């Protein structure tokens, strides 16, 4: 079995701040074809479905990954960062062999 992605406490805290759990939603992290390097991340609020892996923080906040995206995210870390250029959820993925400058497109 592959190592599931990890979610930082900071990411769960941000989900609580925006009230995702209160709306019955979770942070969906998916990998899709496309982007300038071959794959890209799709990160959005969504409701869990039957084949999702559900990662739950201590405060009840959830991050979900569909079964197709799971192998691409094995061992990855999902975090929330605040920088001068803005705040966003980020993914540190050890499976990525190259990425483009936009930060959301990658190849494996």
Biopython code that builds the backbone (N, CA, C, O; Angstrom):
import numpy as np
from Bio.PDB.StructureBuilder import StructureBuilder

atoms = [
    (1, "UNK", "N", (0.843, -1.199, 0.000)),
    (1, "UNK", "CA", (0.000, 0.000, 0.000)),
    (1, "UNK", "C", (0.877, 1.247, 0.000)),
    (1, "UNK", "O", (1.909, 1.291, 0.670)),
    (2, "UNK", "N", (0.465, 2.243, -0.745)),
    (2, "UNK", "CA", (1.205, 3.480, -0.847)),
    (2, "UNK", "C", (0.981, 4.357, 0.375)),
    (2, "UNK", "O", (-0.061, 4.294, 1.027)),
    (3, "UNK", "N", (1.985, 5.175, 0.666)),
    (3, "UNK", "CA", (1.888, 6.096, 1.784)),
    (3, "UNK", "C", (0.891, 7.213, 1.425)),
    (3, "UNK", "O", (1.075, 7.888, 0.412)),
    (4, "UNK", "N", (-0.148, 7.415, 2.228)),
    (4, "UNK", "CA", (-1.122, 8.469, 1.907)),
    (4, "UNK", "C", (-0.504, 9.854, 2.101)),
    (4, "UNK", "O", (0.501, 9.992, 2.798)),
    (5, "UNK", "N", (-1.093, 10.869, 1.492)),
    (5, "UNK", "CA", (-0.589, 12.219, 1.724)),
    (5, "UNK", "C", (-0.793, 12.637, 3.174)),
    (5, "UNK", "O", (-1.669, 12.120, 3.868)),
    (6, "UNK", "N", (0.035, 13.585, 3.620)),
    (6, "UNK", "CA", (-0.086, 14.146, 4.969)),
    (6, "UNK", "C", (-0.650, 15.555, 4.848)),
    (6, "UNK", "O", (-0.438, 16.234, 3.843)),
    (7, "UNK", "N", (-1.362, 15.985, 5.869)),
    (7, "UNK", "CA", (-1.925, 17.331, 5.901)),
    (7, "UNK", "C", (-1.386, 18.015, 7.153)),
    (7, "UNK", "O", (-1.440, 17.455, 8.248)),
    (8, "UNK", "N", (-0.866, 19.231, 6.983)),
    (8, "UNK", "CA", (-0.323, 19.952, 8.132)),
    (8, "UNK", "C", (-1.447, 20.527, 8.987)),
    (8, "UNK", "O", (-2.571, 20.724, 8.524)),
    (9, "UNK", "N", (-1.114, 20.788, 10.239)),
    (9, "UNK", "CA", (-2.073, 21.410, 11.149)),
    (9, "UNK", "C", (-2.482, 22.786, 10.629)),
    (9, "UNK", "O", (-3.634, 23.193, 10.778)),
    (10, "UNK", "N", (-1.536, 23.500, 10.021)),
    (10, "UNK", "CA", (-1.825, 24.828, 9.465)),
    (10, "UNK", "C", (-2.904, 24.756, 8.380)),
    (10, "UNK", "O", (-3.749, 25.647, 8.292)),
    (11, "UNK", "N", (-2.884, 23.707, 7.556)),
    (11, "UNK", "CA", (-3.909, 23.544, 6.523)),
    (11, "UNK", "C", (-5.279, 23.278, 7.154)),
    (11, "UNK", "O", (-6.285, 23.848, 6.734)),
    (12, "UNK", "N", (-5.307, 22.400, 8.173)),
    (12, "UNK", "CA", (-6.581, 22.138, 8.856)),
    (12, "UNK", "C", (-7.103, 23.412, 9.536)),
    (12, "UNK", "O", (-8.306, 23.672, 9.527)),
    (13, "UNK", "N", (-6.203, 24.197, 10.119)),
    (13, "UNK", "CA", (-6.618, 25.431, 10.784)),
    (13, "UNK", "C", (-7.226, 26.413, 9.779)),
    (13, "UNK", "O", (-8.212, 27.082, 10.087)),
    (14, "UNK", "N", (-6.647, 26.502, 8.588)),
    (14, "UNK", "CA", (-7.187, 27.405, 7.566)),
    (14, "UNK", "C", (-8.580, 26.944, 7.125)),
    (14, "UNK", "O", (-9.469, 27.768, 6.909)),
    (15, "UNK", "N", (-8.766, 25.636, 6.995)),
    (15, "UNK", "CA", (-10.088, 25.112, 6.647)),
    (15, "UNK", "C", (-11.110, 25.490, 7.715)),
    (15, "UNK", "O", (-12.248, 25.831, 7.393)),
    (16, "UNK", "N", (-10.708, 25.432, 8.984)),
    (16, "UNK", "CA", (-11.611, 25.816, 10.073)),
    (16, "UNK", "C", (-11.933, 27.306, 9.993)),
    (16, "UNK", "O", (-13.071, 27.710, 10.231)),
    (17, "UNK", "N", (-10.923, 28.132, 9.657)),
    (17, "UNK", "CA", (-11.129, 29.570, 9.550)),
    (17, "UNK", "C", (-12.157, 29.923, 8.477)),
    (17, "UNK", "O", (-12.962, 30.835, 8.664)),
    (18, "UNK", "N", (-12.131, 29.217, 7.375)),
    (18, "UNK", "CA", (-13.073, 29.529, 6.296)),
    (18, "UNK", "C", (-14.406, 28.798, 6.459)),
    (18, "UNK", "O", (-15.315, 28.978, 5.649)),
    (19, "UNK", "N", (-14.524, 27.980, 7.498)),
    (19, "UNK", "CA", (-15.795, 27.329, 7.812)),
    (19, "UNK", "C", (-16.173, 26.186, 6.890)),
    (19, "UNK", "O", (-17.358, 25.917, 6.698)),
    (20, "UNK", "N", (-15.184, 25.503, 6.312)),
    (20, "UNK", "CA", (-15.475, 24.423, 5.366)),
    (20, "UNK", "C", (-16.306, 23.314, 5.996)),
    (20, "UNK", "O", (-17.280, 22.861, 5.397)),
    (21, "UNK", "N", (-15.936, 22.868, 7.202)),
    (21, "UNK", "CA", (-16.648, 21.777, 7.861)),
    (21, "UNK", "C", (-18.078, 22.136, 8.206)),
    (21, "UNK", "O", (-18.968, 21.286, 8.154)),
    (22, "UNK", "N", (-18.304, 23.400, 8.561)),
    (22, "UNK", "CA", (-19.649, 23.851, 8.900)),
    (22, "UNK", "C", (-20.566, 23.815, 7.685)),
    (22, "UNK", "O", (-21.783, 23.699, 7.823)),
    (23, "UNK", "N", (-19.987, 23.914, 6.508)),
    (23, "UNK", "CA", (-20.756, 23.875, 5.268)),
    (23, "UNK", "C", (-20.881, 22.446, 4.734)),
    (23, "UNK", "O", (-21.446, 22.232, 3.661)),
    (24, "UNK", "N", (-20.357, 21.468, 5.480)),
    (24, "UNK", "CA", (-20.408, 20.074, 5.045)),
    (24, "UNK", "C", (-19.432, 19.763, 3.926)),
    (24, "UNK", "O", (-19.594, 18.781, 3.201)),
    (25, "UNK", "N", (-18.415, 20.609, 3.791)),
    (25, "UNK", "CA", (-17.459, 20.417, 2.723)),
    (25, "UNK", "C", (-16.067, 20.145, 3.264)),
    (25, "UNK", "O", (-15.779, 20.338, 4.445)),
    (26, "UNK", "N", (-15.212, 19.687, 2.353)),
    (26, "UNK", "CA", (-13.825, 19.382, 2.679)),
    (26, "UNK", "C", (-12.960, 19.954, 1.564)),
    (26, "UNK", "O", (-13.469, 20.356, 0.518)),
    (27, "UNK", "N", (-11.668, 19.987, 1.789)),
    (27, "UNK", "CA", (-10.739, 20.422, 0.760)),
    (27, "UNK", "C", (-10.433, 19.231, -0.139)),
    (27, "UNK", "O", (-9.839, 18.249, 0.307)),
    (28, "UNK", "N", (-10.834, 19.317, -1.396)),
    (28, "UNK", "CA", (-10.540, 18.250, -2.360)),
    (28, "UNK", "C", (-9.232, 18.582, -3.062)),
    (28, "UNK", "O", (-9.062, 19.675, -3.603)),
    (29, "UNK", "N", (-8.305, 17.617, -3.045)),
    (29, "UNK", "CA", (-7.042, 17.743, -3.759)),
    (29, "UNK", "C", (-7.024, 16.648, -4.811)),
    (29, "UNK", "O", (-7.077, 15.463, -4.482)),
    (30, "UNK", "N", (-6.949, 17.045, -6.082)),
    (30, "UNK", "CA", (-6.967, 16.093, -7.188)),
    (30, "UNK", "C", (-5.829, 16.402, -8.149)),
    (30, "UNK", "O", (-5.321, 17.523, -8.195)),
    (31, "UNK", "N", (-5.440, 15.393, -8.913)),
    (31, "UNK", "CA", (-4.446, 15.547, -9.968)),
    (31, "UNK", "C", (-5.164, 15.317, -11.288)),
    (31, "UNK", "O", (-5.855, 14.314, -11.467)),
    (32, "UNK", "N", (-4.990, 16.264, -12.216)),
    (32, "UNK", "CA", (-5.633, 16.175, -13.525)),
    (32, "UNK", "C", (-4.581, 16.292, -14.615)),
    (32, "UNK", "O", (-3.511, 16.862, -14.400)),
    (33, "UNK", "N", (-4.885, 15.757, -15.767)),
    (33, "UNK", "CA", (-4.018, 15.950, -16.916)),
    (33, "UNK", "C", (-4.124, 17.386, -17.387)),
    (33, "UNK", "O", (-5.174, 18.014, -17.253)),
    (34, "UNK", "N", (-3.038, 17.907, -17.940)),
    (34, "UNK", "CA", (-3.050, 19.275, -18.445)),
    (34, "UNK", "C", (-1.943, 20.096, -17.836)),
    (34, "UNK", "O", (-1.035, 19.565, -17.197)),
    (35, "UNK", "N", (-2.023, 21.376, -18.035)),
    (35, "UNK", "CA", (-0.967, 22.246, -17.557)),
    (35, "UNK", "C", (0.231, 22.171, -18.484)),
    (35, "UNK", "O", (0.292, 21.297, -19.348)),
    (36, "UNK", "N", (1.166, 23.059, -18.319)),
    (36, "UNK", "CA", (2.300, 23.121, -19.239)),
    (36, "UNK", "C", (3.320, 22.011, -19.006)),
    (36, "UNK", "O", (4.202, 21.819, -19.843)),
    (37, "UNK", "N", (3.231, 21.272, -17.899)),
    (37, "UNK", "CA", (4.185, 20.195, -17.638)),
    (37, "UNK", "C", (3.560, 18.802, -17.682)),
    (37, "UNK", "O", (4.263, 17.820, -17.440)),
    (38, "UNK", "N", (2.275, 18.682, -17.980)),
    (38, "UNK", "CA", (1.644, 17.371, -18.107)),
    (38, "UNK", "C", (0.532, 17.091, -17.115)),
    (38, "UNK", "O", (-0.498, 16.522, -17.476)),
    (39, "UNK", "N", (0.736, 17.487, -15.860)),
    (39, "UNK", "CA", (-0.281, 17.309, -14.824)),
    (39, "UNK", "C", (-0.465, 18.631, -14.107)),
    (39, "UNK", "O", (0.402, 19.504, -14.145)),
    (40, "UNK", "N", (-1.617, 18.764, -13.449)),
    (40, "UNK", "CA", (-1.855, 19.944, -12.624)),
    (40, "UNK", "C", (-2.739, 19.564, -11.446)),
    (40, "UNK", "O", (-3.504, 18.601, -11.508)),
    (41, "UNK", "N", (-2.621, 20.338, -10.374)),
    (41, "UNK", "CA", (-3.445, 20.126, -9.195)),
    (41, "UNK", "C", (-4.763, 20.869, -9.344)),
    (41, "UNK", "O", (-4.814, 21.970, -9.892)),
    (42, "UNK", "N", (-5.826, 20.251, -8.850)),
    (42, "UNK", "CA", (-7.130, 20.899, -8.746)),
    (42, "UNK", "C", (-7.477, 20.896, -7.264)),
    (42, "UNK", "O", (-7.683, 19.837, -6.672)),
    (43, "UNK", "N", (-7.542, 22.075, -6.670)),
    (43, "UNK", "CA", (-7.797, 22.211, -5.236)),
    (43, "UNK", "C", (-9.053, 23.048, -5.076)),
    (43, "UNK", "O", (-9.116, 24.187, -5.540)),
    (44, "UNK", "N", (-10.061, 22.472, -4.411)),
    (44, "UNK", "CA", (-11.336, 23.184, -4.242)),
    (44, "UNK", "C", (-12.098, 22.605, -3.058)),
    (44, "UNK", "O", (-11.758, 21.537, -2.551)),
    (45, "UNK", "N", (-13.119, 23.311, -2.628)),
    (45, "UNK", "CA", (-14.014, 22.791, -1.594)),
    (45, "UNK", "C", (-15.061, 21.913, -2.276)),
    (45, "UNK", "O", (-15.606, 22.271, -3.319)),
    (46, "UNK", "N", (-15.328, 20.769, -1.676)),
    (46, "UNK", "CA", (-16.241, 19.801, -2.274)),
    (46, "UNK", "C", (-16.742, 18.862, -1.183)),
    (46, "UNK", "O", (-16.200, 18.839, -0.078)),
    (47, "UNK", "N", (-17.756, 18.105, -1.490)),
    (47, "UNK", "CA", (-18.277, 17.089, -0.565)),
    (47, "UNK", "C", (-17.634, 15.742, -0.884)),
    (47, "UNK", "O", (-17.413, 15.427, -2.054)),
    (48, "UNK", "N", (-17.332, 14.946, 0.139)),
    (48, "UNK", "CA", (-16.747, 13.622, -0.100)),
    (48, "UNK", "C", (-17.712, 12.703, -0.855)),
    (48, "UNK", "O", (-18.931, 12.809, -0.724)),
    (49, "UNK", "N", (-17.128, 11.797, -1.649)),
    (49, "UNK", "CA", (-17.905, 10.762, -2.333)),
    (49, "UNK", "C", (-17.418, 9.403, -1.854)),
    (49, "UNK", "O", (-16.488, 9.322, -1.052)),
    (50, "UNK", "N", (-18.039, 8.342, -2.339)),
    (50, "UNK", "CA", (-17.774, 6.996, -1.853)),
    (50, "UNK", "C", (-16.357, 6.483, -1.987)),
    (50, "UNK", "O", (-15.901, 5.739, -1.119)),
    (51, "UNK", "N", (-15.624, 6.857, -3.060)),
    (51, "UNK", "CA", (-14.293, 6.282, -3.246)),
    (51, "UNK", "C", (-13.168, 7.207, -2.785)),
    (51, "UNK", "O", (-12.002, 6.948, -3.083)),
    (52, "UNK", "N", (-13.494, 8.278, -2.067)),
    (52, "UNK", "CA", (-12.481, 9.226, -1.600)),
    (52, "UNK", "C", (-11.754, 8.717, -0.362)),
    (52, "UNK", "O", (-12.339, 8.065, 0.504)),
    (53, "UNK", "N", (-10.459, 9.033, -0.302)),
    (53, "UNK", "CA", (-9.711, 8.885, 0.938)),
    (53, "UNK", "C", (-10.005, 10.147, 1.729)),
    (53, "UNK", "O", (-9.841, 11.250, 1.208)),
    (54, "UNK", "N", (-10.436, 10.009, 2.980)),
    (54, "UNK", "CA", (-10.760, 11.158, 3.820)),
    (54, "UNK", "C", (-9.701, 11.257, 4.908)),
    (54, "UNK", "O", (-9.528, 10.336, 5.707)),
    (55, "UNK", "N", (-8.992, 12.387, 4.931)),
    (55, "UNK", "CA", (-7.995, 12.672, 5.957)),
    (55, "UNK", "C", (-8.618, 13.698, 6.889)),
    (55, "UNK", "O", (-9.033, 14.768, 6.447)),
    (56, "UNK", "N", (-8.684, 13.381, 8.169)),
    (56, "UNK", "CA", (-9.402, 14.242, 9.102)),
    (56, "UNK", "C", (-8.485, 14.760, 10.190)),
    (56, "UNK", "O", (-7.733, 14.002, 10.803)),
    (57, "UNK", "N", (-8.559, 16.084, 10.426)),
    (57, "UNK", "CA", (-7.788, 16.712, 11.485)),
    (57, "UNK", "C", (-8.490, 16.587, 12.815)),
    (57, "UNK", "O", (-9.644, 16.164, 12.885)),
    (58, "UNK", "N", (-7.791, 16.955, 13.871)),
    (58, "UNK", "CA", (-8.331, 16.856, 15.218)),
    (58, "UNK", "C", (-9.559, 17.707, 15.447)),
    (58, "UNK", "O", (-10.352, 17.413, 16.341)),
    (59, "UNK", "N", (-9.736, 18.757, 14.659)),
    (59, "UNK", "CA", (-10.877, 19.642, 14.839)),
    (59, "UNK", "C", (-12.036, 19.305, 13.907)),
    (59, "UNK", "O", (-12.974, 20.091, 13.772)),
    (60, "UNK", "N", (-11.974, 18.127, 13.258)),
    (60, "UNK", "CA", (-13.054, 17.681, 12.389)),
    (60, "UNK", "C", (-12.974, 18.164, 10.956)),
    (60, "UNK", "O", (-13.826, 17.809, 10.142)),
    (61, "UNK", "N", (-11.975, 18.965, 10.627)),
    (61, "UNK", "CA", (-11.807, 19.419, 9.246)),
    (61, "UNK", "C", (-11.294, 18.257, 8.403)),
    (61, "UNK", "O", (-10.575, 17.391, 8.900)),
    (62, "UNK", "N", (-11.670, 18.242, 7.116)),
    (62, "UNK", "CA", (-11.331, 17.106, 6.260)),
    (62, "UNK", "C", (-10.660, 17.552, 4.969)),
    (62, "UNK", "O", (-10.963, 18.608, 4.412)),
    (63, "UNK", "N", (-9.742, 16.712, 4.514)),
    (63, "UNK", "CA", (-9.136, 16.827, 3.198)),
    (63, "UNK", "C", (-9.446, 15.518, 2.495)),
    (63, "UNK", "O", (-9.281, 14.445, 3.076)),
    (64, "UNK", "N", (-9.899, 15.599, 1.234)),
    (64, "UNK", "CA", (-10.280, 14.388, 0.505)),
    (64, "UNK", "C", (-9.471, 14.263, -0.781)),
    (64, "UNK", "O", (-9.142, 15.254, -1.433)),
    (65, "UNK", "N", (-9.162, 13.014, -1.125)),
    (65, "UNK", "CA", (-8.417, 12.701, -2.341)),
    (65, "UNK", "C", (-9.128, 11.545, -3.027)),
    (65, "UNK", "O", (-9.402, 10.521, -2.401)),
    (66, "UNK", "N", (-9.430, 11.707, -4.330)),
    (66, "UNK", "CA", (-10.106, 10.631, -5.048)),
    (66, "UNK", "C", (-9.129, 9.488, -5.338)),
    (66, "UNK", "O", (-7.914, 9.685, -5.312)),
    (67, "UNK", "N", (-9.655, 8.314, -5.611)),
    (67, "UNK", "CA", (-8.827, 7.115, -5.778)),
    (67, "UNK", "C", (-7.903, 7.194, -6.990)),
    (67, "UNK", "O", (-6.837, 6.577, -6.976)),
    (68, "UNK", "N", (-8.273, 7.930, -8.033)),
    (68, "UNK", "CA", (-7.416, 8.072, -9.215)),
    (68, "UNK", "C", (-6.216, 8.961, -8.904)),
    (68, "UNK", "O", (-5.114, 8.686, -9.377)),
    (69, "UNK", "N", (-6.406, 10.011, -8.124)),
    (69, "UNK", "CA", (-5.325, 10.941, -7.787)),
    (69, "UNK", "C", (-4.395, 10.414, -6.706)),
    (69, "UNK", "O", (-3.251, 10.860, -6.605)),
    (70, "UNK", "N", (-4.863, 9.482, -5.904)),
    (70, "UNK", "CA", (-4.098, 9.005, -4.757)),
    (70, "UNK", "C", (-2.684, 8.526, -5.090)),
    (70, "UNK", "O", (-1.760, 8.907, -4.372)),
    (71, "UNK", "N", (-2.453, 7.719, -6.128)),
    (71, "UNK", "CA", (-1.077, 7.295, -6.420)),
    (71, "UNK", "C", (-0.146, 8.465, -6.761)),
    (71, "UNK", "O", (1.050, 8.408, -6.474)),
    (72, "UNK", "N", (-0.684, 9.514, -7.366)),
    (72, "UNK", "CA", (0.119, 10.683, -7.718)),
    (72, "UNK", "C", (0.504, 11.501, -6.484)),
    (72, "UNK", "O", (1.478, 12.253, -6.516)),
    (73, "UNK", "N", (-0.252, 11.356, -5.409)),
    (73, "UNK", "CA", (-0.033, 12.144, -4.194)),
    (73, "UNK", "C", (0.571, 11.332, -3.057)),
    (73, "UNK", "O", (0.626, 11.804, -1.922)),
    (74, "UNK", "N", (1.027, 10.116, -3.350)),
    (74, "UNK", "CA", (1.612, 9.255, -2.309)),
    (74, "UNK", "C", (2.801, 9.953, -1.657)),
    (74, "UNK", "O", (3.747, 10.343, -2.341)),
    (75, "UNK", "N", (2.752, 10.107, -0.349)),
    (75, "UNK", "CA", (3.844, 10.715, 0.406)),
    (75, "UNK", "C", (3.893, 12.234, 0.337)),
    (75, "UNK", "O", (4.813, 12.833, 0.894)),
    (76, "UNK", "N", (2.947, 12.872, -0.320)),
    (76, "UNK", "CA", (2.936, 14.330, -0.446)),
    (76, "UNK", "C", (2.477, 14.981, 0.859)),
    (76, "UNK", "O", (1.843, 14.343, 1.699)),
    (77, "UNK", "N", (2.810, 16.261, 1.011)),
    (77, "UNK", "CA", (2.374, 17.039, 2.164)),
    (77, "UNK", "C", (1.529, 18.206, 1.674)),
    (77, "UNK", "O", (1.966, 18.993, 0.834)),
    (78, "UNK", "N", (0.318, 18.311, 2.205)),
    (78, "UNK", "CA", (-0.610, 19.385, 1.859)),
    (78, "UNK", "C", (-0.531, 20.421, 2.975)),
    (78, "UNK", "O", (-0.710, 20.096, 4.148)),
    (79, "UNK", "N", (-0.262, 21.670, 2.599)),
    (79, "UNK", "CA", (-0.026, 22.732, 3.569)),
    (79, "UNK", "C", (-0.765, 23.993, 3.141)),
    (79, "UNK", "O", (-1.321, 24.058, 2.045)),
    (80, "UNK", "N", (-0.766, 24.991, 4.014)),
    (80, "UNK", "CA", (-1.297, 26.308, 3.682)),
    (80, "UNK", "C", (-0.193, 27.309, 3.943)),
    (80, "UNK", "O", (0.394, 27.310, 5.025)),
    (81, "UNK", "N", (0.105, 28.172, 2.963)),
    (81, "UNK", "CA", (1.170, 29.157, 3.117)),
    (81, "UNK", "C", (0.640, 30.559, 2.875)),
    (81, "UNK", "O", (-0.276, 30.776, 2.082)),
    (82, "UNK", "N", (1.239, 31.496, 3.577)),
    (82, "UNK", "CA", (0.944, 32.914, 3.385)),
    (82, "UNK", "C", (2.251, 33.602, 3.037)),
    (82, "UNK", "O", (3.207, 33.585, 3.812)),
    (83, "UNK", "N", (2.277, 34.211, 1.847)),
    (83, "UNK", "CA", (3.463, 34.903, 1.366)),
    (83, "UNK", "C", (3.071, 36.297, 0.903)),
    (83, "UNK", "O", (1.890, 36.642, 0.899)),
    (84, "UNK", "N", (4.044, 37.090, 0.518)),
    (84, "UNK", "CA", (3.754, 38.434, 0.026)),
    (84, "UNK", "C", (2.862, 38.420, -1.210)),
    (84, "UNK", "O", (2.060, 39.333, -1.410)),
    (85, "UNK", "N", (3.001, 37.389, -2.037)),
    (85, "UNK", "CA", (2.208, 37.321, -3.266)),
    (85, "UNK", "C", (0.812, 36.745, -3.033)),
    (85, "UNK", "O", (-0.004, 36.725, -3.955)),
    (86, "UNK", "N", (0.529, 36.283, -1.837)),
    (86, "UNK", "CA", (-0.798, 35.763, -1.530)),
    (86, "UNK", "C", (-0.749, 34.546, -0.632)),
    (86, "UNK", "O", (0.322, 34.063, -0.265)),
    (87, "UNK", "N", (-1.923, 34.061, -0.288)),
    (87, "UNK", "CA", (-2.068, 32.884, 0.564)),
    (87, "UNK", "C", (-2.723, 31.784, -0.245)),
    (87, "UNK", "O", (-3.617, 32.049, -1.049)),
    (88, "UNK", "N", (-2.278, 30.527, -0.035)),
    (88, "UNK", "CA", (-2.845, 29.420, -0.810)),
    (88, "UNK", "C", (-2.481, 28.089, -0.169)),
    (88, "UNK", "O", (-1.557, 27.993, 0.639)),
    (89, "UNK", "N", (-3.241, 27.060, -0.559)),
    (89, "UNK", "CA", (-2.893, 25.700, -0.195)),
    (89, "UNK", "C", (-1.792, 25.246, -1.146)),
    (89, "UNK", "O", (-1.856, 25.512, -2.346)),
    (90, "UNK", "N", (-0.792, 24.568, -0.617)),
    (90, "UNK", "CA", (0.333, 24.102, -1.428)),
    (90, "UNK", "C", (0.517, 22.603, -1.247)),
    (90, "UNK", "O", (0.045, 22.018, -0.272)),
    (91, "UNK", "N", (1.209, 21.993, -2.197)),
    (91, "UNK", "CA", (1.486, 20.561, -2.142)),
    (91, "UNK", "C", (2.970, 20.343, -2.369)),
    (91, "UNK", "O", (3.511, 20.733, -3.404)),
    (92, "UNK", "N", (3.621, 19.725, -1.412)),
    (92, "UNK", "CA", (5.022, 19.322, -1.549)),
    (92, "UNK", "C", (4.983, 17.840, -1.901)),
    (92, "UNK", "O", (4.726, 16.989, -1.050)),
    (93, "UNK", "N", (5.243, 17.550, -3.176)),
    (93, "UNK", "CA", (5.065, 16.200, -3.696)),
    (93, "UNK", "C", (6.410, 15.580, -4.067)),
    (93, "UNK", "O", (7.061, 16.047, -5.002)),
    (94, "UNK", "N", (6.841, 14.528, -3.347)),
    (94, "UNK", "CA", (8.137, 13.909, -3.643)),
    (94, "UNK", "C", (8.155, 13.138, -4.964)),
    (94, "UNK", "O", (9.228, 12.738, -5.417)),
    (95, "UNK", "N", (7.017, 12.925, -5.584)),
    (95, "UNK", "CA", (6.936, 12.177, -6.842)),
    (95, "UNK", "C", (7.179, 13.043, -8.071)),
    (95, "UNK", "O", (7.358, 12.520, -9.171)),
    (96, "UNK", "N", (7.188, 14.354, -7.895)),
    (96, "UNK", "CA", (7.342, 15.283, -9.014)),
    (96, "UNK", "C", (8.796, 15.294, -9.480)),
    (96, "UNK", "O", (9.714, 15.435, -8.672)),
    (97, "UNK", "N", (8.998, 15.144, -10.790)),
    (97, "UNK", "CA", (10.354, 15.188, -11.351)),
    (97, "UNK", "C", (10.693, 16.564, -11.904)),
    (97, "UNK", "O", (11.867, 16.932, -11.947)),
    (98, "UNK", "N", (9.688, 17.337, -12.330)),
    (98, "UNK", "CA", (9.914, 18.716, -12.768)),
    (98, "UNK", "C", (8.598, 19.478, -12.657)),
    (98, "UNK", "O", (7.513, 18.898, -12.703)),
    (99, "UNK", "N", (8.726, 20.790, -12.509)),
    (99, "UNK", "CA", (7.550, 21.647, -12.396)),
    (99, "UNK", "C", (7.812, 22.930, -13.172)),
    (99, "UNK", "O", (8.960, 23.305, -13.410)),
    (100, "UNK", "N", (6.739, 23.589, -13.558)),
    (100, "UNK", "CA", (6.903, 24.855, -14.277)),
    (100, "UNK", "C", (6.828, 26.010, -13.284)),
    (100, "UNK", "O", (6.571, 25.810, -12.097)),
    (101, "UNK", "N", (7.050, 27.190, -13.776)),
    (101, "UNK", "CA", (7.096, 28.371, -12.921)),
    (101, "UNK", "C", (5.796, 28.730, -12.264)),
    (101, "UNK", "O", (5.807, 29.439, -11.258)),
    (102, "UNK", "N", (4.661, 28.271, -12.784)),
    (102, "UNK", "CA", (3.359, 28.643, -12.215)),
    (102, "UNK", "C", (3.115, 27.973, -10.860)),
    (102, "UNK", "O", (2.316, 28.457, -10.059)),
    (103, "UNK", "N", (3.808, 26.856, -10.610)),
    (103, "UNK", "CA", (3.655, 26.178, -9.317)),
    (103, "UNK", "C", (2.517, 25.188, -9.245)),
    (103, "UNK", "O", (2.395, 24.481, -8.245)),
    (104, "UNK", "N", (1.674, 25.106, -10.266)),
    (104, "UNK", "CA", (0.573, 24.156, -10.210)),
    (104, "UNK", "C", (0.700, 23.063, -11.253)),
    (104, "UNK", "O", (-0.052, 22.090, -11.207)),
    (105, "UNK", "N", (1.620, 23.191, -12.184)),
    (105, "UNK", "CA", (1.803, 22.195, -13.240)),
    (105, "UNK", "C", (3.098, 21.434, -12.988)),
    (105, "UNK", "O", (4.103, 22.017, -12.580)),
    (106, "UNK", "N", (3.064, 20.122, -13.236)),
    (106, "UNK", "CA", (4.234, 19.297, -12.932)),
    (106, "UNK", "C", (4.244, 18.055, -13.798)),
    (106, "UNK", "O", (3.265, 17.742, -14.477)),
    (107, "UNK", "N", (5.377, 17.346, -13.765)),
    (107, "UNK", "CA", (5.479, 16.060, -14.451)),
    (107, "UNK", "C", (6.048, 15.039, -13.473)),
    (107, "UNK", "O", (6.665, 15.387, -12.466)),
    (108, "UNK", "N", (5.820, 13.764, -13.802)),
    (108, "UNK", "CA", (6.261, 12.681, -12.921)),
    (108, "UNK", "C", (7.082, 11.694, -13.724)),
    (108, "UNK", "O", (7.556, 10.698, -13.178)),
]
sb = StructureBuilder()
sb.init_structure("model")
sb.init_model(0)
sb.init_chain("A")
sb.init_seg("    ")
for serial, (resi, resn, name, xyz) in enumerate(atoms, 1):
    if name == "N":
        sb.init_residue(resn, " ", resi, " ")
    sb.init_atom(name, np.array(xyz, "f"), 0.0, 1.0, " ", f" {name:<3s}", serial, name[0])
structure = sb.get_structure()
